[in-house]
């Protein structure tokens, strides 16, 4: 059976007055800069099927993922376990989870589930004979590792070299711009997927609603003839578009989105398209260890600890966090892999550090593996193990940074094993 593909999108912009997340403190939206969307991509080939759902939100909870999968399965008889649900990690969107002082907007989440389910139905109804191309380019200009190592060996997240104590950037970036593009048998674009690792944090501290640079990317690709473009963020937990070497100078979201659209178009122009790709999906739920609870961690006095916005926010959330860890013992986390010929899309439910992404890519060679973060839930920041000795914002104990130092490698180990378990196509 040859390939069929279907894409769809739906507006999920919340009403004004909605509480937002992405900045720890409670911010209420009072204007819309640009609309937020949910986007869906379905691929069927050889009797197998995989689906991607992308949300212009900061995160997606595991319970929201399951509710979406259940609704899709019930309404369209589609296997929910073949659906990967990921957030772009947009910092200027609605409260789809508890974060800092902000509580989840249950009404919005219920509406989101209904809208995304409807969009999935549109993509399913739009399935038609297609061919798909896959390829990669590189952009090393936009992304920057935001962790600056100081002369005392600690890290300052969003530090700059204006500080005389700044010494060097802690780690790398992942410059790969990967694209999946689907077109019909006449060569007309159906939709595409773009994967790149960088925080969409624009307008995070303002009262605006915006999709950030992923929204600009999708709009620019639409202008180039691609009706629907999903953005899947990579391992970007410590990656930002501001430059520590230029006093934290940042690209605008318009500049980032348009640059990525240009990169994506170059990749598409060089693609070879295929009609009968081998596709499959698999998933596994792991039990991840939590951080050790110490008095210093709870007070934020560990060496290198860095509390942003307001330390009182951390203190207010600490009793519930400690109780949660002691009650649960471990954190469930799903790793999902969508296989498409030699390509593998690895969904990780975390704000995953960049060092872990290339590790998965290298250790699964000759497969061409791509990492999708904030997928099917979110266990918070998952730094690479060495980062904990230096501190910084991302390792500072709080509700969004609660996992043990080994959690990143546990997720990577399972992802690598899952990718390697599928033979390369003949």
C-alpha positions as CSV (number, residue, x, y, z in Angstrom):
1,X,0.0,0.0,0.0
2,X,1.5,3.4,-1.0
3,X,1.7,6.4,1.2
4,X,-1.2,8.5,2.2
5,X,-0.8,11.8,4.1
6,X,-3.2,14.3,5.7
7,X,-2.5,17.6,7.5
8,X,-4.8,20.1,9.3
9,X,-4.6,23.0,11.7
10,X,-7.0,24.8,14.1
11,X,-6.9,28.0,15.9
12,X,-6.4,27.5,19.7
13,X,-5.9,31.2,20.7
14,X,-7.4,31.6,24.2
15,X,-9.7,34.5,25.1
16,X,-8.3,37.7,26.6
17,X,-8.1,37.5,30.4
18,X,-6.6,34.0,30.2
19,X,-3.8,33.3,32.7
20,X,-0.5,32.5,30.9
21,X,2.5,30.3,31.8
22,X,6.1,30.6,30.8
23,X,7.4,33.1,33.3
24,X,6.7,31.5,36.8
25,X,4.7,34.5,37.9
26,X,1.0,34.9,37.2
27,X,0.4,37.0,34.0
28,X,-3.0,37.7,32.5
29,X,-3.2,38.1,28.7
30,X,-4.7,41.4,27.5
31,X,-3.9,41.4,23.8
32,X,-3.1,39.0,20.9
33,X,0.0,39.5,18.8
34,X,-0.6,36.5,16.6
35,X,-2.8,33.4,16.7
36,X,-1.9,30.1,18.4
37,X,-2.6,26.9,16.5
38,X,-2.7,23.1,16.9
39,X,-1.5,21.2,13.9
40,X,-1.9,17.6,12.9
41,X,0.0,15.4,10.5
42,X,-1.0,11.8,9.6
43,X,1.0,9.3,7.5
44,X,-0.2,5.9,6.4
45,X,1.9,3.3,4.5
46,X,2.0,-0.4,4.2
47,X,-0.8,-0.9,6.6
48,X,0.9,1.1,9.4
49,X,0.1,4.6,10.6
50,X,1.8,7.4,12.6
51,X,0.5,10.8,13.7
52,X,2.0,14.0,15.0
53,X,0.1,16.7,17.0
54,X,1.8,20.0,17.6
55,X,0.5,22.6,20.1
56,X,1.6,26.2,20.3
57,X,1.8,25.9,24.1
58,X,4.6,25.8,26.7
59,X,4.0,22.2,27.5
60,X,1.5,19.3,27.3
61,X,0.6,17.2,30.4
62,X,0.6,13.4,30.3
63,X,-3.1,13.5,31.2
64,X,-3.9,15.9,28.4
65,X,-2.0,13.6,26.0
66,X,-4.0,10.6,27.1
67,X,-7.3,12.4,26.9
68,X,-6.5,13.4,23.3
69,X,-5.5,9.9,22.4
70,X,-8.6,8.5,23.9
71,X,-10.9,11.0,22.1
72,X,-9.1,10.4,18.8
73,X,-9.4,6.6,19.3
74,X,-13.1,6.7,20.2
75,X,-14.2,9.2,17.5
76,X,-12.1,8.0,14.6
77,X,-11.1,4.4,15.5
78,X,-7.5,5.5,15.2
79,X,-4.9,3.9,17.4
80,X,-4.1,6.5,20.1
81,X,-0.7,4.9,20.9
82,X,0.4,6.0,17.4
83,X,-0.1,9.7,18.2
84,X,2.8,11.8,19.3
85,X,1.6,15.0,21.0
86,X,4.2,17.7,21.5
87,X,4.3,21.4,22.5
88,X,6.5,24.0,20.8
89,X,7.4,25.3,24.3
90,X,6.0,28.7,23.5
91,X,6.4,31.0,26.5
92,X,3.5,33.4,25.5
93,X,0.6,31.0,25.7
94,X,-2.2,29.8,28.0
95,X,-1.9,28.0,31.4
96,X,-2.2,24.4,30.2
97,X,-0.3,23.2,33.3
98,X,0.6,24.4,36.8
99,X,3.8,26.4,36.7
100,X,5.2,28.5,39.5
101,X,2.3,30.7,40.8
102,X,0.1,29.9,37.9
103,X,-2.7,27.3,38.0
104,X,-3.9,25.3,35.1
105,X,-6.9,26.6,33.2
106,X,-9.2,23.5,33.2
107,X,-11.8,25.1,30.9
108,X,-9.2,26.0,28.3
109,X,-7.7,22.5,28.4
110,X,-11.1,20.9,27.9
111,X,-11.7,23.2,24.9
112,X,-8.2,22.5,23.6
113,X,-8.9,18.7,23.7
114,X,-12.1,19.1,21.7
115,X,-10.5,21.4,19.1
116,X,-7.5,19.2,18.6
117,X,-9.7,16.1,18.2
118,X,-11.7,17.9,15.6
119,X,-8.6,19.0,13.7
120,X,-7.4,15.4,13.8
121,X,-10.6,14.4,12.1
122,X,-10.0,17.0,9.4
123,X,-6.5,15.6,8.8
124,X,-7.9,12.0,8.8
125,X,-10.6,13.0,6.2
126,X,-7.9,14.7,4.1
127,X,-5.7,11.6,3.8
128,X,-4.8,11.2,0.1
129,X,-2.1,9.5,-2.0
130,X,1.2,11.2,-1.4
131,X,5.0,11.0,-1.5
132,X,7.3,12.2,1.3
133,X,10.7,13.7,1.4
134,X,13.1,13.9,4.4
135,X,16.3,15.9,4.7
136,X,18.4,18.2,6.9
137,X,20.2,21.5,6.7
138,X,22.0,23.5,9.4
139,X,21.7,26.8,11.1
140,X,24.4,27.8,13.6
141,X,23.5,31.5,13.7
142,X,20.3,31.5,15.7
143,X,20.7,29.2,18.6
144,X,23.1,29.8,21.5
145,X,23.9,27.8,24.6
146,X,22.6,30.1,27.4
147,X,24.7,28.7,30.2
148,X,27.9,30.7,31.0
149,X,30.5,29.1,33.2
150,X,32.0,31.5,35.7
151,X,35.6,31.6,37.1
152,X,34.5,29.9,40.3
153,X,33.1,26.9,38.2
154,X,29.4,27.7,38.7
155,X,27.0,28.5,35.8
156,X,24.9,31.6,35.3
157,X,22.0,30.8,33.0
158,X,21.6,33.8,30.6
159,X,24.9,35.1,31.8
160,X,26.9,37.3,29.4
161,X,30.5,38.1,28.8
162,X,29.9,41.7,30.1
163,X,30.4,40.1,33.5
164,X,34.2,40.0,34.2
165,X,33.8,36.7,36.0
166,X,32.4,35.0,32.9
167,X,34.7,32.4,31.5
168,X,33.2,30.2,28.7
169,X,30.0,28.7,27.3
170,X,29.3,25.4,29.1
171,X,28.1,23.4,26.1
172,X,27.2,23.0,22.4
173,X,24.1,23.8,20.3
174,X,22.4,21.4,17.9
175,X,22.3,23.3,14.6
176,X,20.4,20.6,12.6
177,X,17.2,21.9,10.7
178,X,15.4,18.7,9.8
179,X,12.4,18.6,7.5
180,X,9.7,16.1,6.5
181,X,7.6,17.3,3.6
182,X,4.6,15.6,2.0
183,X,3.1,16.4,-1.4
184,X,0.5,14.8,-3.6
185,X,1.2,12.8,-6.7
186,X,1.0,15.9,-8.8
187,X,3.7,17.6,-6.8
188,X,1.4,19.9,-4.8
189,X,2.4,20.6,-1.2
190,X,0.2,19.0,1.5
191,X,2.2,19.9,4.6
192,X,5.6,19.6,6.3
193,X,7.3,19.2,9.7
194,X,10.3,21.2,10.8
195,X,12.6,20.1,13.7
196,X,15.1,22.5,15.4
197,X,16.4,23.0,18.9
198,X,15.8,26.5,20.4
199,X,13.7,28.1,23.1
200,X,10.7,30.1,21.8
201,X,10.7,32.5,24.7
202,X,9.8,35.8,23.0
203,X,7.1,37.9,24.8
204,X,7.3,35.5,27.8
205,X,7.3,38.2,30.4
206,X,4.7,40.4,28.7
207,X,0.9,40.3,28.7
208,X,0.7,39.3,25.0
209,X,-0.6,36.1,23.5
210,X,1.7,34.9,20.7
211,X,2.9,31.6,19.1
212,X,6.4,33.0,19.0
213,X,8.8,32.1,16.2
214,X,7.1,28.7,15.5
215,X,4.1,30.7,14.5
216,X,6.1,33.0,12.2
217,X,7.8,29.9,10.7
218,X,4.4,28.3,9.9
219,X,3.1,31.5,8.4
220,X,6.2,32.0,6.3
221,X,6.0,28.4,5.0
222,X,2.3,29.0,4.1
223,X,3.5,32.0,2.0
224,X,5.9,29.5,0.3
225,X,3.0,27.2,-0.6
226,X,3.0,24.8,2.4
227,X,-0.5,24.9,3.8
228,X,0.4,23.4,7.3
229,X,3.8,23.4,9.0
230,X,4.3,21.6,12.3
231,X,7.2,22.7,14.4
232,X,8.8,20.0,16.6
233,X,11.3,21.5,19.1
234,X,14.5,19.6,19.7
235,X,16.7,19.2,22.8
236,X,16.6,22.9,23.7
237,X,16.5,22.9,27.5
238,X,19.6,25.1,27.6
239,X,19.4,26.7,24.2
240,X,18.1,30.2,23.5
241,X,18.3,32.8,20.7
242,X,20.1,35.4,22.9
243,X,23.8,35.7,22.5
244,X,26.0,35.9,25.7
245,X,28.9,37.3,23.6
246,X,26.8,40.3,22.5
247,X,25.4,41.4,25.9
248,X,22.4,39.0,25.5
249,X,21.4,40.5,22.2
250,X,18.5,38.5,20.7
251,X,17.0,37.7,17.4
252,X,13.3,38.7,17.1
253,X,10.8,36.0,16.7
254,X,10.1,37.3,13.2
255,X,13.8,37.0,12.3
256,X,14.1,33.4,13.7
257,X,10.9,32.2,12.1
258,X,11.8,33.6,8.7
259,X,15.3,32.3,8.8
260,X,14.1,28.8,9.6
261,X,11.6,29.0,6.8
262,X,14.4,29.8,4.4
263,X,16.5,26.9,5.7
264,X,13.5,24.6,5.4
265,X,12.8,25.6,1.9
266,X,16.4,24.9,0.9
267,X,16.2,21.4,2.4
268,X,12.9,20.7,0.6
269,X,14.4,21.9,-2.7
270,X,17.1,19.3,-2.5
271,X,14.9,16.4,-1.4
272,X,14.2,13.1,-3.1
273,X,10.6,12.1,-2.5
274,X,9.5,8.5,-1.9
275,X,6.1,6.8,-2.3
276,X,6.3,3.7,-0.1
277,X,8.2,4.5,3.1
278,X,8.2,1.9,5.9
279,X,6.6,3.4,9.0
280,X,6.0,2.2,12.5
281,X,5.8,3.4,16.1
282,X,6.7,2.1,19.5
283,X,6.6,3.5,23.0
284,X,7.7,2.6,26.6
285,X,6.9,4.1,29.9
286,X,9.8,4.4,32.3
287,X,10.0,5.2,36.1
288,X,12.4,8.0,36.6
289,X,14.1,8.8,39.9
290,X,13.5,12.2,41.6
291,X,16.1,14.5,43.0
292,X,17.4,13.9,46.5
293,X,15.6,16.2,48.9
294,X,17.9,18.2,51.1
295,X,17.5,21.3,53.2
296,X,19.9,23.3,51.0
297,X,18.1,22.3,47.8
298,X,14.7,23.3,49.3
299,X,16.1,26.7,50.4
300,X,17.9,27.3,47.1
301,X,21.3,27.6,48.8
302,X,23.0,24.8,46.9
303,X,26.3,25.9,45.2
304,X,25.4,27.5,41.9
305,X,21.6,27.7,42.6
306,X,19.9,30.4,40.5
307,X,16.3,31.4,41.2
308,X,14.7,33.6,38.6
309,X,11.8,36.1,38.8
310,X,11.1,35.9,42.5
311,X,12.6,33.4,45.1
312,X,9.3,33.5,47.0
313,X,7.6,31.6,44.1
314,X,10.0,28.8,44.7
315,X,9.4,28.8,48.5
316,X,5.6,28.8,48.0
317,X,5.7,25.7,45.8
318,X,8.2,23.7,47.9
319,X,5.8,22.0,50.4
320,X,3.7,20.5,47.6
321,X,6.7,19.5,45.6
322,X,8.3,17.7,48.5
323,X,5.0,15.9,49.3
324,X,4.6,14.9,45.7
325,X,8.1,13.3,45.5
326,X,7.7,11.5,48.8
327,X,4.2,10.2,47.9
328,X,5.0,9.1,44.3
329,X,8.6,7.8,44.7
330,X,9.2,7.8,41.0
331,X,8.1,9.8,37.9
332,X,6.4,8.0,35.0
333,X,7.8,9.2,31.6
334,X,6.9,7.9,28.1
335,X,9.5,7.6,25.4
336,X,8.0,7.2,21.9
337,X,9.6,6.6,18.6
338,X,8.0,7.1,15.2
339,X,10.0,5.3,12.5
340,X,10.0,6.4,8.9
341,X,12.5,4.4,6.8
342,X,16.0,5.4,8.0
343,X,14.6,8.3,10.0
344,X,13.4,8.1,13.7
345,X,11.5,10.8,15.6
346,X,12.2,10.3,19.3
347,X,9.6,11.9,21.6
348,X,10.9,12.8,25.1
349,X,8.6,14.2,27.8
350,X,11.1,16.8,29.1
351,X,12.8,20.1,28.7
352,X,15.8,18.1,27.5
353,X,19.4,19.5,27.5
354,X,21.1,19.8,24.1
355,X,24.0,17.5,25.1
356,X,21.5,14.6,25.3
357,X,20.1,15.1,21.8
358,X,23.3,14.6,19.8
359,X,24.2,11.7,22.1
360,X,21.0,9.9,20.9
361,X,21.8,10.9,17.3
362,X,25.3,9.7,17.3
363,X,24.6,6.4,19.2
364,X,21.8,5.4,16.8
365,X,23.8,5.9,13.6
366,X,23.4,4.9,10.8
367,X,19.7,5.7,11.5
368,X,18.9,9.4,11.1
369,X,17.4,10.2,14.5
370,X,15.7,13.4,15.5
371,X,14.7,14.4,19.0
372,X,11.3,15.9,19.8
373,X,11.1,17.4,23.3
374,X,8.0,18.3,25.4
375,X,6.3,15.3,23.9
376,X,3.5,13.2,25.5
377,X,4.0,15.0,28.9
378,X,6.7,17.0,30.6
379,X,8.7,16.0,33.6
380,X,10.4,19.4,33.7
381,X,14.1,20.2,33.0
382,X,16.3,17.2,32.4
383,X,19.9,18.5,32.2
384,X,22.9,16.3,31.3
385,X,24.5,14.8,34.4
386,X,27.5,17.1,34.5
387,X,25.4,20.2,34.7
388,X,24.3,19.6,38.3
389,X,27.8,20.2,39.6
390,X,27.8,23.7,38.2
391,X,24.2,24.7,39.1
392,X,22.3,27.4,37.1
393,X,18.6,28.0,36.7
394,X,17.8,24.7,35.0
395,X,19.3,22.5,37.8
396,X,17.9,24.6,40.7
397,X,15.4,22.4,42.7
398,X,11.8,23.4,42.0
399,X,8.6,22.0,40.4
400,X,10.0,22.3,37.0
401,X,13.4,20.9,37.9
402,X,12.8,17.8,40.1
403,X,14.5,14.9,38.3
404,X,17.7,13.1,39.5
405,X,20.9,13.8,37.6
406,X,20.8,10.4,35.9
407,X,17.3,10.9,34.4
408,X,18.6,12.3,31.2
409,X,20.8,9.3,30.4
410,X,18.0,6.9,31.5
411,X,15.7,8.5,28.8
412,X,18.5,8.5,26.3
413,X,19.4,4.9,26.9
414,X,15.9,3.7,26.3
415,X,15.4,5.9,23.2
416,X,18.7,4.5,21.7
417,X,17.7,0.9,22.4
418,X,14.2,1.5,20.8
419,X,15.7,3.1,17.7
420,X,18.3,0.3,17.3
421,X,15.6,-2.4,17.8
422,X,14.2,-1.5,14.3
423,X,16.3,-2.8,11.4
424,X,17.3,-0.4,8.7
425,X,15.1,-0.6,5.6
426,X,16.5,-2.8,2.8
